[in-house]
Amino acid sequence: MKTIPVLFAACALMLVAPVQAGIVIVNHDEWTLSSSGVNGATFGVNIANYFAGGSGGNFLIYSQGFGLNDSGLTSAITAAGHTVTVNTSIPFNRPTLSA
């Protein structure tokens, strides 16, 4: 009998707790972002525009994967009005990523 009030309290807390919206884009194939992919640059620009709410975003590509390091992708995102940095040597921590 004691588990019912605890369960109810947990459910009530979930109902009144503020919910933060987030963005999740899942793509398990870096070929789609590469120049060899089907409109990889367009896909990358659409993602950048979505995250930034238009142009003017600042993006860090922290990857050695060929699709993300593709010059066509970074050029297209830059041409769309964003700043793109490709660098895996910086510290991967919250203060650096926040900057």
C-alpha positions as CSV (number, residue, x, y, z in Angstrom):
1,M,0.0,0.0,0.0
2,K,2.9,2.4,0.6
3,T,4.0,2.2,-3.0
4,I,0.8,3.8,-4.4
5,P,1.3,7.2,-2.7
6,V,5.0,7.3,-3.8
7,L,4.0,6.4,-7.3
8,F,1.2,9.0,-7.3
9,A,3.6,11.7,-6.0
10,A,6.2,10.8,-8.7
11,C,3.5,11.1,-11.4
12,A,2.2,14.4,-9.9
13,L,5.7,15.8,-9.9
14,M,6.1,14.9,-13.6
15,L,2.9,16.6,-14.4
16,V,3.8,19.9,-12.7
17,A,7.5,20.0,-13.5
18,P,8.4,22.4,-16.3
19,V,9.4,20.7,-19.5
20,Q,12.2,22.1,-21.6
21,A,12.0,21.7,-25.3
22,G,15.0,20.4,-27.2
23,I,16.1,19.5,-30.7
24,V,17.3,16.1,-31.6
25,I,18.3,15.1,-35.1
26,V,19.4,11.5,-35.6
27,N,21.4,10.6,-38.7
28,H,23.5,7.5,-38.5
29,D,25.2,7.8,-41.8
30,E,27.8,10.5,-42.5
31,W,27.5,9.9,-46.2
32,T,24.4,12.0,-46.2
33,L,26.5,15.1,-45.2
34,S,29.4,14.4,-47.6
35,S,29.8,15.7,-51.1
36,S,29.3,12.2,-52.3
37,G,25.9,12.0,-50.5
38,V,22.6,13.1,-51.9
39,N,22.5,16.9,-51.4
40,G,24.7,16.6,-48.2
41,A,25.4,20.4,-48.2
42,T,21.7,21.2,-48.4
43,F,20.9,18.8,-45.6
44,G,23.7,20.4,-43.5
45,V,22.5,23.9,-44.2
46,N,18.9,22.9,-43.2
47,I,20.2,21.5,-39.9
48,A,22.3,24.6,-39.2
49,N,19.4,26.9,-40.0
50,Y,17.1,24.8,-37.8
51,F,19.4,25.0,-34.8
52,A,20.2,28.7,-35.3
53,G,16.7,29.7,-36.1
54,G,17.9,31.2,-39.4
55,S,21.4,32.4,-40.3
56,G,24.0,33.6,-37.9
57,G,24.7,30.4,-36.0
58,N,28.1,29.4,-34.6
59,F,29.0,25.7,-35.1
60,L,31.8,23.6,-34.0
61,I,32.4,20.3,-35.9
62,Y,34.3,18.2,-33.4
63,S,34.8,15.1,-35.5
64,Q,37.4,13.4,-37.7
65,G,34.6,11.8,-39.8
66,F,34.8,12.5,-43.5
67,G,31.2,13.5,-43.8
68,L,31.4,16.2,-41.2
69,N,34.8,17.5,-42.3
70,D,33.8,17.7,-45.9
71,S,34.7,21.1,-47.5
72,G,31.5,21.2,-49.4
73,L,29.5,20.9,-46.2
74,T,31.4,23.6,-44.3
75,S,31.4,25.9,-47.4
76,A,27.7,25.6,-47.8
77,I,27.0,26.3,-44.1
78,T,29.3,29.3,-44.2
79,A,27.7,30.6,-47.4
80,A,24.3,30.3,-45.6
81,G,25.6,32.9,-43.0
82,H,26.9,30.7,-40.3
83,T,30.4,30.4,-38.7
84,V,31.9,26.9,-38.8
85,T,34.9,25.7,-36.9
86,V,36.4,22.2,-37.5
87,N,38.6,21.4,-34.6
88,T,39.2,18.3,-32.5
89,S,42.2,19.6,-30.5
90,I,40.2,21.9,-28.2
91,P,39.1,20.6,-24.8
92,F,35.7,19.0,-25.1
93,N,34.1,20.4,-22.0
94,R,31.2,22.7,-21.1
95,P,33.1,26.0,-20.8
96,T,34.7,25.5,-24.2
97,L,31.6,24.4,-25.9
98,S,29.6,27.3,-24.3
99,A,32.0,29.8,-25.8
